[in-house]
Structure formats: structure tokens, C-alpha cells
Amino acid sequence: MSYYLAKLCYEIICGDGSHTPQFEEQIRLLESVSRQEALNAAKEIGYQELLVWQYGNNTRVEWKFLGITELIRLPALAHGAELYQSHREIEYADGYRNFVKDKTNQLQQHPEHAIDSI
């Protein structure tokens, strides 16, 4: 058995969809004997998580499963093992640097704000 990380992508549609498009990416941990089994399991989770409900003033909200954009086999789990990485091209680099600095400072000053579980 191996562990995999799968990135599942959803579109969030409110009402008739005439709003700024919204998307959600989720990273899911899967245990499987093969890449194909992990991919199938991720797809099954994606479709199980479809959601449609009425919000507040009868506005329809829908989570639409778009697909799986990444499937990563994890190395043996050990302290310091790299679980995920991404590369970004950011037009406003100073803004991104400030964002990272602020988030880092917040976690250092308030470790209770760290996410304990998803």
C-alpha cells in the first residue's frame, strides 16, 4: 500500500452564476495499492462531495466537481518528508512576499491559529 495526495477541484456556483467565478481546490490523502486505484478513489470522493442547497433568501448554491488536477505518490512518511509543492508566477511579487511574511508572523505569535485538522 502507498499513500497519495490528490488535488480535487470544484466550481462554486451561486444562484444563476452571474458572479465572480469561485473555485475550490482540496488536497485529499488516499491509501491505495496503485496509481489507478488512487485516481479512481479520488474521482469517487469528488462525485460524493457534490453539494447543492438553498441559502438564505432561496439562493441556490452548488459545488460542481471539475476533476483531479494532481496525483502525487508520497515518499515514506518521515519527519521532514516533502508532501506537496507548487510553483507560482505572481505579478505583484512584493504583495506575495508581504502575505507570506504576515502569515508566518501570525503563526509564530499565535500558534493556536494553526489548523489542527481539516
VEXTI-390465 format. One record per residue: residue number from 1; x, z, y of N, C-alpha, C in turn. Coordinates in Angstrom, 2 decimals. Layout:
residues N
<pos: NUM	n.u: X	n.w: Z	n.v: Y	ca.u: X	ca.w: Z	ca.v: Y	c.u: X	c.w: Z	c.v: Y>
...
end
This chain:
residues 118
<pos: 1	n.u: 0.84	n.w: 0.00	n.v: -1.19	ca.u: 0.00	ca.w: 0.00	ca.v: 0.00	c.u: 0.88	c.w: 0.00	c.v: 1.24>
<pos: 2	n.u: 0.42	n.w: -0.71	n.v: 2.26	ca.u: 1.11	ca.w: -0.75	ca.v: 3.54	c.u: 0.11	c.w: -0.45	c.v: 4.65>
<pos: 3	n.u: 0.64	n.w: -0.05	n.v: 5.78	ca.u: -0.19	ca.w: 0.16	ca.v: 6.96	c.u: -0.02	c.w: -1.01	c.v: 7.91>
<pos: 4	n.u: -1.12	n.w: -1.36	n.v: 8.57	ca.u: -1.14	ca.w: -2.46	ca.v: 9.53	c.u: -1.84	c.w: -1.99	c.v: 10.80>
<pos: 5	n.u: -1.44	n.w: -2.58	n.v: 11.92	ca.u: -2.19	ca.w: -2.43	ca.v: 13.17	c.u: -2.88	c.w: -3.75	c.v: 13.45>
<pos: 6	n.u: -4.16	n.w: -3.69	n.v: 13.74	ca.u: -4.92	ca.w: -4.88	ca.v: 14.09	c.u: -5.48	c.w: -4.70	c.v: 15.49>
<pos: 7	n.u: -5.36	n.w: -5.73	n.v: 16.32	ca.u: -5.96	ca.w: -5.70	ca.v: 17.65	c.u: -7.27	c.w: -6.49	c.v: 17.60>
<pos: 8	n.u: -8.38	n.w: -5.76	n.v: 17.79	ca.u: -9.70	ca.w: -6.36	ca.v: 17.80	c.u: -10.15	c.w: -6.54	c.v: 19.25>
<pos: 9	n.u: -10.72	n.w: -7.68	n.v: 19.55	ca.u: -11.13	ca.w: -7.98	ca.v: 20.92	c.u: -12.64	c.w: -8.19	c.v: 21.00>
<pos: 10	n.u: -13.22	n.w: -7.57	n.v: 22.02	ca.u: -14.65	ca.w: -7.64	ca.v: 22.26	c.u: -14.91	c.w: -8.10	c.v: 23.69>
<pos: 11	n.u: -16.05	n.w: -8.73	n.v: 23.90	ca.u: -16.54	ca.w: -9.02	ca.v: 25.24	c.u: -17.73	c.w: -8.10	c.v: 25.48>
<pos: 12	n.u: -17.79	n.w: -7.52	n.v: 26.67	ca.u: -18.89	ca.w: -6.63	ca.v: 27.04	c.u: -19.78	c.w: -7.40	c.v: 28.00>
<pos: 13	n.u: -21.02	n.w: -7.60	n.v: 27.61	ca.u: -21.96	ca.w: -8.38	ca.v: 28.41	c.u: -23.10	c.w: -7.47	c.v: 28.85>
<pos: 14	n.u: -23.29	n.w: -7.37	n.v: 30.16	ca.u: -24.36	ca.w: -6.55	ca.v: 30.72	c.u: -25.43	c.w: -7.46	c.v: 31.30>
<pos: 15	n.u: -26.66	n.w: -7.16	n.v: 30.95	ca.u: -27.77	ca.w: -7.95	ca.v: 31.48	c.u: -27.65	c.w: -9.41	c.v: 31.09>
<pos: 16	n.u: -27.77	n.w: -10.29	n.v: 32.08	ca.u: -27.67	ca.w: -11.72	ca.v: 31.81	c.u: -26.24	c.w: -12.22	c.v: 31.86>
<pos: 17	n.u: -25.29	n.w: -11.33	n.v: 32.04	ca.u: -23.87	ca.w: -11.71	ca.v: 32.04	c.u: -23.36	c.w: -12.20	c.v: 33.37>
<pos: 18	n.u: -24.16	n.w: -12.08	n.v: 34.42	ca.u: -23.72	ca.w: -12.58	ca.v: 35.74	c.u: -22.93	c.w: -11.48	c.v: 36.47>
<pos: 19	n.u: -21.84	n.w: -11.06	n.v: 35.87	ca.u: -20.97	ca.w: -10.04	ca.v: 36.44	c.u: -19.52	c.w: -10.43	c.v: 36.13>
<pos: 20	n.u: -18.60	n.w: -9.72	n.v: 36.69	ca.u: -17.20	ca.w: -9.97	ca.v: 36.38	c.u: -17.02	c.w: -9.77	c.v: 34.88>
<pos: 21	n.u: -16.46	n.w: -10.75	n.v: 34.19	ca.u: -16.31	ca.w: -10.62	ca.v: 32.74	c.u: -15.52	c.w: -9.37	c.v: 32.36>
<pos: 22	n.u: -15.99	n.w: -8.68	n.v: 31.32	ca.u: -15.34	ca.w: -7.47	ca.v: 30.83	c.u: -14.96	c.w: -7.67	c.v: 29.36>
<pos: 23	n.u: -13.76	n.w: -7.22	n.v: 29.01	ca.u: -13.29	ca.w: -7.33	ca.v: 27.65	c.u: -12.68	c.w: -6.00	c.v: 27.23>
<pos: 24	n.u: -12.74	n.w: -5.71	n.v: 25.95	ca.u: -12.13	ca.w: -4.50	ca.v: 25.41	c.u: -11.23	c.w: -4.91	c.v: 24.25>
<pos: 25	n.u: -10.03	n.w: -4.32	n.v: 24.21	ca.u: -9.12	ca.w: -4.50	ca.v: 23.09	c.u: -8.96	c.w: -3.16	c.v: 22.40>
<pos: 26	n.u: -9.08	n.w: -3.16	n.v: 21.09	ca.u: -8.92	ca.w: -1.94	ca.v: 20.30	c.u: -7.80	c.w: -2.14	c.v: 19.30>
<pos: 27	n.u: -6.97	n.w: -1.13	n.v: 19.13	ca.u: -5.93	ca.w: -1.16	ca.v: 18.11	c.u: -6.42	c.w: -0.29	c.v: 16.96>
<pos: 28	n.u: -6.51	n.w: -0.87	n.v: 15.77	ca.u: -7.01	ca.w: -0.17	ca.v: 14.60	c.u: -5.92	c.w: -0.06	c.v: 13.54>
<pos: 29	n.u: -5.85	n.w: 1.09	n.v: 12.89	ca.u: -4.92	ca.w: 1.33	ca.v: 11.80	c.u: -5.63	c.w: 1.02	c.v: 10.49>
<pos: 30	n.u: -4.97	n.w: 0.19	n.v: 9.67	ca.u: -5.55	ca.w: -0.21	ca.v: 8.39	c.u: -4.54	c.w: 0.06	c.v: 7.26>
<pos: 31	n.u: -5.04	n.w: 0.44	n.v: 6.11	ca.u: -4.20	ca.w: 0.60	ca.v: 4.92	c.u: -4.65	c.w: -0.44	c.v: 3.91>
<pos: 32	n.u: -3.73	n.w: -1.32	n.v: 3.51	ca.u: -4.08	ca.w: -2.43	ca.v: 2.62	c.u: -2.91	c.w: -2.79	c.v: 1.72>
<pos: 33	n.u: -3.24	n.w: -3.51	n.v: 0.64	ca.u: -2.19	ca.w: -3.97	ca.v: -0.27	c.u: -1.59	c.w: -5.30	c.v: 0.18>
<pos: 34	n.u: -2.27	n.w: -6.03	n.v: 1.09	ca.u: -1.76	ca.w: -7.32	ca.v: 1.53	c.u: -2.22	c.w: -7.62	c.v: 2.96>
<pos: 35	n.u: -1.55	n.w: -8.59	n.v: 3.58	ca.u: -1.94	ca.w: -9.02	ca.v: 4.93	c.u: -3.38	c.w: -9.56	c.v: 4.93>
<pos: 36	n.u: -3.70	n.w: -10.34	n.v: 3.92	ca.u: -5.04	ca.w: -10.93	ca.v: 3.87	c.u: -6.11	c.w: -9.86	c.v: 3.75>
<pos: 37	n.u: -5.86	n.w: -8.85	n.v: 2.92	ca.u: -6.82	ca.w: -7.75	ca.v: 2.79	c.u: -6.95	c.w: -6.99	c.v: 4.11>
<pos: 38	n.u: -5.83	n.w: -6.79	n.v: 4.81	ca.u: -5.87	ca.w: -6.10	ca.v: 6.11	c.u: -6.67	c.w: -6.93	c.v: 7.11>
<pos: 39	n.u: -6.46	n.w: -8.23	n.v: 7.12	ca.u: -7.19	ca.w: -9.12	ca.v: 8.02	c.u: -8.69	c.w: -9.08	c.v: 7.72>
<pos: 40	n.u: -9.04	n.w: -9.11	n.v: 6.46	ca.u: -10.45	ca.w: -9.04	ca.v: 6.06	c.u: -11.07	c.w: -7.71	c.v: 6.48>
<pos: 41	n.u: -10.31	n.w: -6.62	n.v: 6.30	ca.u: -10.82	ca.w: -5.30	ca.v: 6.68	c.u: -11.02	c.w: -5.21	c.v: 8.19>
<pos: 42	n.u: -10.09	n.w: -5.77	n.v: 8.96	ca.u: -10.21	ca.w: -5.76	ca.v: 10.42	c.u: -11.44	c.w: -6.55	c.v: 10.86>
<pos: 43	n.u: -11.65	n.w: -7.69	n.v: 10.24	ca.u: -12.81	ca.w: -8.51	ca.v: 10.57	c.u: -14.11	c.w: -7.77	c.v: 10.25>
<pos: 44	n.u: -14.14	n.w: -7.09	n.v: 9.12	ca.u: -15.32	ca.w: -6.32	ca.v: 8.75	c.u: -15.60	c.w: -5.21	c.v: 9.76>
<pos: 45	n.u: -14.55	n.w: -4.51	n.v: 10.17	ca.u: -14.71	ca.w: -3.46	ca.v: 11.19	c.u: -15.24	c.w: -4.07	c.v: 12.48>
<pos: 46	n.u: -14.68	n.w: -5.21	n.v: 12.87	ca.u: -15.12	ca.w: -5.88	ca.v: 14.10	c.u: -16.60	c.w: -6.18	c.v: 14.11>
<pos: 47	n.u: -17.11	n.w: -6.68	n.v: 13.00	ca.u: -18.53	ca.w: -7.00	ca.v: 12.94	c.u: -19.40	c.w: -5.76	c.v: 12.79>
<pos: 48	n.u: -18.87	n.w: -4.70	n.v: 12.16	ca.u: -19.63	ca.w: -3.46	ca.v: 12.03	c.u: -19.79	c.w: -2.77	c.v: 13.38>
<pos: 49	n.u: -18.87	n.w: -3.02	n.v: 14.29	ca.u: -18.87	ca.w: -2.34	ca.v: 15.59	c.u: -19.69	c.w: -3.08	c.v: 16.64>
<pos: 50	n.u: -20.35	n.w: -4.16	n.v: 16.27	ca.u: -21.21	ca.w: -4.86	ca.v: 17.23	c.u: -22.27	c.w: -3.90	c.v: 17.72>
<pos: 51	n.u: -22.53	n.w: -3.97	n.v: 19.00	ca.u: -23.42	ca.w: -2.99	ca.v: 19.59	c.u: -24.29	c.w: -3.67	c.v: 20.65>
<pos: 52	n.u: -25.56	n.w: -3.38	n.v: 20.62	ca.u: -26.48	ca.w: -3.84	ca.v: 21.66	c.u: -27.43	c.w: -2.69	c.v: 21.95>
<pos: 53	n.u: -27.58	n.w: -2.34	n.v: 23.20	ca.u: -28.53	ca.w: -1.28	ca.v: 23.55	c.u: -29.05	c.w: -1.51	c.v: 24.97>
<pos: 54	n.u: -30.11	n.w: -0.79	n.v: 25.28	ca.u: -30.70	ca.w: -0.83	ca.v: 26.62	c.u: -30.10	c.w: 0.32	c.v: 27.42>
<pos: 55	n.u: -29.72	n.w: 0.03	n.v: 28.66	ca.u: -29.07	ca.w: 1.03	ca.v: 29.50	c.u: -29.91	c.w: 1.26	c.v: 30.74>
<pos: 56	n.u: -30.07	n.w: 2.53	n.v: 31.09	ca.u: -30.72	ca.w: 2.90	ca.v: 32.35	c.u: -32.00	c.w: 2.15	c.v: 32.63>
<pos: 57	n.u: -31.94	n.w: 1.25	n.v: 33.58	ca.u: -33.13	ca.w: 0.51	ca.v: 34.04	c.u: -33.41	c.w: -0.70	c.v: 33.14>
<pos: 58	n.u: -33.31	n.w: -0.47	n.v: 31.83	ca.u: -33.58	ca.w: -1.51	ca.v: 30.83	c.u: -32.60	c.w: -2.68	c.v: 30.88>
<pos: 59	n.u: -31.38	n.w: -2.42	n.v: 31.36	ca.u: -30.35	ca.w: -3.45	ca.v: 31.33	c.u: -29.77	c.w: -3.52	c.v: 29.93>
<pos: 60	n.u: -29.73	n.w: -4.70	n.v: 29.37	ca.u: -29.18	ca.w: -4.91	ca.v: 28.02	c.u: -27.66	c.w: -4.91	c.v: 28.11>
<pos: 61	n.u: -27.00	n.w: -4.17	n.v: 27.20	ca.u: -25.54	ca.w: -4.13	ca.v: 27.13	c.u: -25.15	c.w: -4.53	c.v: 25.71>
<pos: 62	n.u: -24.21	n.w: -5.46	n.v: 25.61	ca.u: -23.80	ca.w: -5.98	ca.v: 24.30	c.u: -22.28	c.w: -5.98	c.v: 24.17>
<pos: 63	n.u: -21.80	n.w: -5.48	n.v: 23.04	ca.u: -20.39	ca.w: -5.61	ca.v: 22.65	c.u: -20.35	c.w: -6.77	c.v: 21.67>
<pos: 64	n.u: -19.71	n.w: -7.86	n.v: 22.06	ca.u: -19.65	ca.w: -9.06	ca.v: 21.23	c.u: -18.23	c.w: -9.17	c.v: 20.64>
<pos: 65	n.u: -18.12	n.w: -9.18	n.v: 19.33	ca.u: -16.82	ca.w: -9.28	ca.v: 18.67	c.u: -16.29	c.w: -10.70	c.v: 18.83>
<pos: 66	n.u: -15.09	n.w: -10.82	n.v: 19.44	ca.u: -14.49	ca.w: -12.13	ca.v: 19.65	c.u: -13.51	c.w: -12.50	c.v: 18.55>
<pos: 67	n.u: -12.78	n.w: -11.52	n.v: 18.03	ca.u: -11.83	ca.w: -11.83	ca.v: 16.97	c.u: -10.67	c.w: -10.87	c.v: 16.94>
<pos: 68	n.u: -9.69	n.w: -11.22	n.v: 16.12	ca.u: -8.50	ca.w: -10.40	ca.v: 15.91	c.u: -7.32	c.w: -11.20	c.v: 16.46>
<pos: 69	n.u: -6.63	n.w: -10.64	n.v: 17.42	ca.u: -5.53	ca.w: -11.39	ca.v: 18.05	c.u: -4.16	c.w: -11.02	c.v: 17.53>
<pos: 70	n.u: -4.05	n.w: -9.88	n.v: 16.86	ca.u: -2.75	ca.w: -9.48	ca.v: 16.31	c.u: -2.94	c.w: -8.70	c.v: 15.03>
<pos: 71	n.u: -2.03	n.w: -8.89	n.v: 14.11	ca.u: -1.99	ca.w: -8.09	ca.v: 12.88	c.u: -0.52	c.w: -7.81	c.v: 12.62>
<pos: 72	n.u: -0.16	n.w: -6.53	n.v: 12.66	ca.u: 1.24	ca.w: -6.13	ca.v: 12.57	c.u: 1.40	c.w: -5.18	c.v: 11.39>
<pos: 73	n.u: 2.31	n.w: -5.53	n.v: 10.48	ca.u: 2.63	ca.w: -4.63	ca.v: 9.37	c.u: 3.58	c.w: -3.57	c.v: 9.90>
<pos: 74	n.u: 3.24	n.w: -2.31	n.v: 9.67	ca.u: 4.06	ca.w: -1.21	ca.v: 10.17	c.u: 5.25	c.w: -0.96	c.v: 9.25>
<pos: 75	n.u: 6.37	n.w: -0.56	n.v: 9.85	ca.u: 7.50	ca.w: -0.15	ca.v: 9.03	c.u: 7.19	c.w: 1.21	c.v: 8.40>
<pos: 76	n.u: 8.09	n.w: 1.67	n.v: 7.56	ca.u: 7.90	ca.w: 3.01	ca.v: 7.00	c.u: 7.73	c.w: 3.98	c.v: 8.17>
<pos: 77	n.u: 6.72	n.w: 4.83	n.v: 8.07	ca.u: 6.44	ca.w: 5.74	ca.v: 9.16	c.u: 7.48	c.w: 6.86	c.v: 9.20>
<pos: 78	n.u: 8.17	n.w: 6.93	n.v: 10.33	ca.u: 9.20	ca.w: 7.96	ca.v: 10.54	c.u: 9.27	c.w: 8.24	c.v: 12.02>
<pos: 79	n.u: 9.83	n.w: 9.39	n.v: 12.37	ca.u: 9.95	ca.w: 9.77	ca.v: 13.78	c.u: 10.64	c.w: 8.65	c.v: 14.55>
<pos: 80	n.u: 10.01	n.w: 8.18	n.v: 15.61	ca.u: 10.58	ca.w: 7.15	ca.v: 16.47	c.u: 10.31	c.w: 5.72	c.v: 16.03>
<pos: 81	n.u: 9.57	n.w: 5.53	n.v: 14.95	ca.u: 9.26	ca.w: 4.18	ca.v: 14.48	c.u: 8.43	c.w: 3.44	c.v: 15.54>
<pos: 82	n.u: 8.76	n.w: 2.20	n.v: 15.79	ca.u: 8.02	ca.w: 1.40	ca.v: 16.76	c.u: 6.71	c.w: 0.94	c.v: 16.13>
<pos: 83	n.u: 5.60	n.w: 1.30	n.v: 16.74	ca.u: 4.30	ca.w: 0.94	ca.v: 16.21	c.u: 3.69	c.w: -0.26	c.v: 16.91>
<pos: 84	n.u: 4.04	n.w: -0.44	n.v: 18.16	ca.u: 3.42	ca.w: -1.54	ca.v: 18.90	c.u: 4.26	c.w: -1.88	c.v: 20.11>
<pos: 85	n.u: 4.24	n.w: -3.14	n.v: 20.49	ca.u: 4.88	ca.w: -3.56	ca.v: 21.73	c.u: 4.11	c.w: -4.74	c.v: 22.30>
<pos: 86	n.u: 4.23	n.w: -4.92	n.v: 23.60	ca.u: 3.64	ca.w: -6.11	ca.v: 24.23	c.u: 4.49	c.w: -6.46	c.v: 25.43>
<pos: 87	n.u: 4.49	n.w: -7.71	n.v: 25.75	ca.u: 5.23	ca.w: -8.22	ca.v: 26.92	c.u: 4.21	c.w: -8.74	c.v: 27.92>
<pos: 88	n.u: 4.47	n.w: -8.50	n.v: 29.19	ca.u: 3.55	ca.w: -8.94	ca.v: 30.23	c.u: 4.32	c.w: -9.59	c.v: 31.37>
<pos: 89	n.u: 3.73	n.w: -10.59	n.v: 31.95	ca.u: 4.22	ca.w: -11.14	ca.v: 33.20	c.u: 3.26	c.w: -10.65	c.v: 34.27>
<pos: 90	n.u: 3.80	n.w: -9.89	n.v: 35.21	ca.u: 2.99	ca.w: -9.25	ca.v: 36.24	c.u: 3.35	c.w: -9.85	c.v: 37.58>
<pos: 91	n.u: 2.36	n.w: -10.37	n.v: 38.29	ca.u: 2.62	ca.w: -10.98	ca.v: 39.58	c.u: 3.08	c.w: -9.95	c.v: 40.61>
<pos: 92	n.u: 2.49	n.w: -8.76	n.v: 40.58	ca.u: 2.84	ca.w: -7.72	ca.v: 41.54	c.u: 3.62	c.w: -6.63	c.v: 40.83>
<pos: 93	n.u: 4.92	n.w: -6.89	n.v: 40.62	ca.u: 5.77	ca.w: -6.01	ca.v: 39.82	c.u: 5.86	c.w: -4.60	c.v: 40.39>
<pos: 94	n.u: 5.92	n.w: -4.47	n.v: 41.71	ca.u: 6.01	ca.w: -3.13	ca.v: 42.31	c.u: 4.77	c.w: -2.31	c.v: 41.99>
<pos: 95	n.u: 3.61	n.w: -2.93	n.v: 42.00	ca.u: 2.38	ca.w: -2.23	ca.v: 41.65	c.u: 2.42	c.w: -1.73	c.v: 40.21>
<pos: 96	n.u: 2.93	n.w: -2.57	n.v: 39.31	ca.u: 3.02	ca.w: -2.15	ca.v: 37.91	c.u: 4.03	c.w: -1.02	c.v: 37.75>
<pos: 97	n.u: 5.17	n.w: -1.13	n.v: 38.42	ca.u: 6.18	ca.w: -0.06	ca.v: 38.36	c.u: 5.58	c.w: 1.26	c.v: 38.86>
<pos: 98	n.u: 4.84	n.w: 1.20	n.v: 39.96	ca.u: 4.20	ca.w: 2.40	ca.v: 40.51	c.u: 3.16	c.w: 2.97	c.v: 39.54>
<pos: 99	n.u: 2.40	n.w: 2.10	n.v: 38.91	ca.u: 1.41	ca.w: 2.53	ca.v: 37.92	c.u: 2.10	c.w: 3.30	c.v: 36.79>
<pos: 100	n.u: 3.18	n.w: 2.72	n.v: 36.23	ca.u: 3.90	ca.w: 3.38	ca.v: 35.13	c.u: 4.48	c.w: 4.71	c.v: 35.59>
<pos: 101	n.u: 5.06	n.w: 4.73	n.v: 36.78	ca.u: 5.65	ca.w: 5.96	ca.v: 37.31	c.u: 4.58	c.w: 7.04	c.v: 37.48>
<pos: 102	n.u: 3.42	n.w: 6.66	n.v: 38.04	ca.u: 2.33	ca.w: 7.62	ca.v: 38.25	c.u: 1.80	c.w: 8.16	c.v: 36.92>
<pos: 103	n.u: 1.58	n.w: 7.28	n.v: 35.94	ca.u: 1.07	ca.w: 7.72	ca.v: 34.64	c.u: 2.09	c.w: 8.64	c.v: 33.95>
<pos: 104	n.u: 3.38	n.w: 8.31	n.v: 34.05	ca.u: 4.43	ca.w: 9.13	ca.v: 33.45	c.u: 4.45	c.w: 10.51	c.v: 34.10>
<pos: 105	n.u: 4.39	n.w: 10.55	n.v: 35.42	ca.u: 4.38	ca.w: 11.82	ca.v: 36.14	c.u: 3.16	c.w: 12.66	c.v: 35.77>
<pos: 106	n.u: 2.00	n.w: 12.03	n.v: 35.67	ca.u: 0.78	ca.w: 12.75	ca.v: 35.30	c.u: 0.92	c.w: 13.41	c.v: 33.94>
<pos: 107	n.u: 1.47	n.w: 12.68	n.v: 32.97	ca.u: 1.61	ca.w: 13.25	ca.v: 31.63	c.u: 2.66	c.w: 14.36	c.v: 31.59>
<pos: 108	n.u: 3.72	n.w: 14.21	n.v: 32.40	ca.u: 4.75	ca.w: 15.25	ca.v: 32.42	c.u: 4.22	c.w: 16.52	c.v: 33.09>
<pos: 109	n.u: 3.46	n.w: 16.35	n.v: 34.15	ca.u: 2.94	ca.w: 17.51	ca.v: 34.88	c.u: 1.71	c.w: 18.12	c.v: 34.22>
<pos: 110	n.u: 0.95	n.w: 17.29	n.v: 33.47	ca.u: -0.29	ca.w: 17.76	ca.v: 32.85	c.u: -0.35	c.w: 17.25	c.v: 31.41>
<pos: 111	n.u: 0.46	n.w: 17.80	n.v: 30.51	ca.u: 0.47	ca.w: 17.31	ca.v: 29.12	c.u: -0.90	c.w: 17.44	c.v: 28.43>
<pos: 112	n.u: -1.76	n.w: 18.28	n.v: 28.97	ca.u: -3.10	ca.w: 18.42	ca.v: 28.38	c.u: -3.93	c.w: 17.15	c.v: 28.57>
<pos: 113	n.u: -3.48	n.w: 16.23	n.v: 29.43	ca.u: -4.21	ca.w: 14.97	ca.v: 29.65	c.u: -3.87	c.w: 13.92	c.v: 28.59>
<pos: 114	n.u: -2.89	n.w: 14.21	n.v: 27.74	ca.u: -2.56	ca.w: 13.26	ca.v: 26.66	c.u: -3.76	c.w: 13.14	c.v: 25.73>
<pos: 115	n.u: -3.97	n.w: 11.98	n.v: 25.18	ca.u: -5.09	ca.w: 11.74	ca.v: 24.27	c.u: -4.73	c.w: 12.31	c.v: 22.91>
<pos: 116	n.u: -5.54	n.w: 13.25	n.v: 22.41	ca.u: -5.30	ca.w: 13.85	ca.v: 21.11	c.u: -5.76	c.w: 12.97	c.v: 19.97>
<pos: 117	n.u: -6.83	n.w: 12.23	n.v: 20.21	ca.u: -7.33	ca.w: 11.31	ca.v: 19.17	c.u: -8.18	c.w: 10.26	c.v: 19.85>
<pos: 118	n.u: -8.41	n.w: 9.22	n.v: 19.10	ca.u: -9.21	ca.w: 8.11	ca.v: 19.62	c.u: -10.60	c.w: 8.20	c.v: 19.04>
end
